[in-house]
């Protein structure tokens, strides 16, 4: 009994030391204003927060407003609920439980302030396509590169509807109906499956996604939702995943089945997703 407690307590102790250390914030203080996406500054640069809207009226919902409206918890629950369903229906054996990221939520809010609701952020989808071997070896997100995917959806309404998330996630989920069934292949004694193509469905369904952040905005009578996903590493042909019973081929960093989402892989550490992202780059955590 004591040894099992130590197994959990020791990594937590190490994690707390790193998070509380003077250098722990380095992952969150990258000078994104020095990074460019095409010809403009990175979306996480605070200087992009200038309001450039030409709409007669608009409102960008802050993170505090999303929390007050209970939208933040609904967003993460909707994402994980859908990922749980996908893991079961498509036999995804390595689906990771995702958590809310304040960093990605800020990126989504900054993007909403650009008032370009029908365009993709140039800072998303920057990962170059990888082959199977390279992709399987990508165990950690790259803080410097910020390889993220982006989903967006807009619709006309006079008010923020209660069924907002139902509308959005139904639309994103059923994009799979326009795709062919995954094709199985063997690689190093492992059964993999490849879902050809890339769209909103593959972005939210990618098994490696561990951080999610979204924003909601109104432009005149149009409501939009923007979501960012990290890490998003692209295969040359589509979404690659381990095929088999759910949560039976979990990544070594996420060796446990989820309590509320048993079809997904997780670890027994209840830390902020951005902090875990930083800690995972410094020490090997397997609890």
Helices and strands as residue ranges (DSSP letters): H 2-20, G 24-28, G 32-34, E 36-37, E 40-41, G 46-49, E 58-60, H 63-68, H 71-90, E 99-100, H 102-112, H 132-136, E 148-156, H 164-173, G 174-178, E 183-187, E 190-196, H 200-205, E 211-219, E 222-230, E 238-242, E 256-257, E 265-266, H 273-280
